Amino acid sequence: MCGIVGYTGPREAYPVVIKGLKRLEYRGYDSTGIALLNDGLKVYKKKGRVAELEEFVVGKNLHSHTGIGHTRWATHGEPNDRNAHPHTSKSGKLAMIHNGIIENYVQLKKDLVNKGYHFTSDTDTEVLLNFIEDIKENNNCGLEEAIRIALKRVTGAYCILLINEDDPGTIIAARKGSPLVIGVGKGEHFLGSDASPMLEYTKEVVYVNDYELAIVKPDELILKNLGNEKITPFVTKLDMDLAAIEMGGYDHFMLKEIFEQPSTIHDCLRGRLDASAGTITMSGVENNIEAFKTAQRIIIVACGTSWHAGLVAEYVIEELCRIPVEVEYASEFRYRNPIVNKGDIIIAISQSGETADTLVAIEKAKEQGAIIFGIVNAVGSSIARLSHGGAYTHAGPEIGVASTKAFTGQLAVLTMMALKIAKEKGTISNERYSKLLFELDAIPEKVEAILKSADAIKAIAEKYKGAADALFLGRGYNFPIALEGALKLKEISYIHAEGYPAAEMKHGPIALVTETLPVVFVATKDSYHEKIVSNIQEIKARRGKVIAIISEGDDVIPGLADDVFFVPLADEIMAPMLSVIPLQLLSYYVGIAKGVDVDKPRNLAKSVTVE
Ligand code: F6R
């Protein structure tokens, strides 16, 4: 949800900011803009992607050592040049970029209009900027103080970066609810919504917290709270290299990330799972093991694909640990006065660690005394920091907007956790525990084997790319995978798709079945296999087209389905980590065949930092 970049130091700011914006484009791509300080303030902005801004600025004076840049995911006001950030203040001296939503902007705008202010955009950002400038003038105070006063009066979420013509070399930044990382270089500083814009320049970063203000100059970084008290910046070492955020010879990040899964799942298991020794080492779980063992209930909160991982976990945790699990959409949980008892454990699942709804959901549960356990991919992110304990998925930066490798990482972490808790709690036999450890250990190799047959999925994608709708069905552990397959197809190919429990199909969706409707069955070998075979027959009896993801050795479904794709045999608990791979590939290849920009599908953004 909007990417923010800033630079101040001896380098030319423009190339640093533009390169950073390209890396953050996954966060939004409705418009792009930069503001540079060089003998006055220069602002260039354009509807569309970073490449369009680059064309627009050809021949313009871009010389500057201090700059800020923004790539937008529109909230207030349609994507156009006018609404693009940076916005400038009435005096023309201040420029600001913003990620988030100012909820009380209508009232603030009314007050400013009454004072004679005119607005050139429809954004809440321009309102906040002029509100700040108005305070600065009326209170006769400095910009820093004006920002502090303004931020105490606004509601909503923000990460803002401001530059001031009268103070070249200084960027003032503040955050609440939207991420901000500051890279510390030698005589220079970098700012970003994540660390990717600064990777080649520094490995030392400061993650700014909510309600903190940063005054950033080339050789000085001052952090303060909104009460004007200084805070010592906590410098962390980045554990990420440039290769992780480059395409590495693939056509798209999504494809790269799908193909990375054997190694990302391996990385997730490495150092934790030792099948031969029969151990799982997860300090986050160990530190909270009594709470897990005695938990009356686990509530999982998440959104989108991460919510689907939560649904798989519900099956796995209830089966292995015998703890009741509820899986909640974070956006619903946070607003419906949920009952959270002492002793409940909240597991928050999030790739970005910044999803606004998930963040607020856990804040609320924390206030009610729940233990918060975060399963997060982005190291140092807000959800990771807000949790009492947690486990990283270690999938590396996920840049394609559609989540792929983070999802299998989440499944791997959740499965390990369930196994560990079950073992400690005594709800699993030694024999089964040991068998499942070896099964989990073998997953990366099995994913590798599936990827070797990617061309078979490509052929299926070619055959069905013209479909207007699609149905995805699965049972048990594969039901959430049907939901995930439908979500992937929708977002990457714009084909309308629905995911359903296979048996539930008879209660409505079956009315959709015609000769042209592709129905994707996720039907690997499990305890429901015979049941799902019956469901396939029900679709075939109505002449639907059946594509089935099945286990090697299945000799029943190939005789029924129009197209089949085989995945290696695995215990049903592990099957989702395998059956989802062909569905990721299917959506990718259909999207490509339809000419969709799969890494940046329309209207979406990677990190949903607004509610
Ligand atoms: C779908 C997708 C989204 C995210 C959702 C939650 O491919 O990526 O549905 O899963 O926005 O994001 P995180 O996991 O960052 O909280």
Residues whose N, C-alpha, C, O or C-beta is under 5 A from the ligand:
A	BS01	F6R	C303 G304 T305 S306 I349 S350 Q351 S352 G353 T355 V401 A402 S403 K606 V608
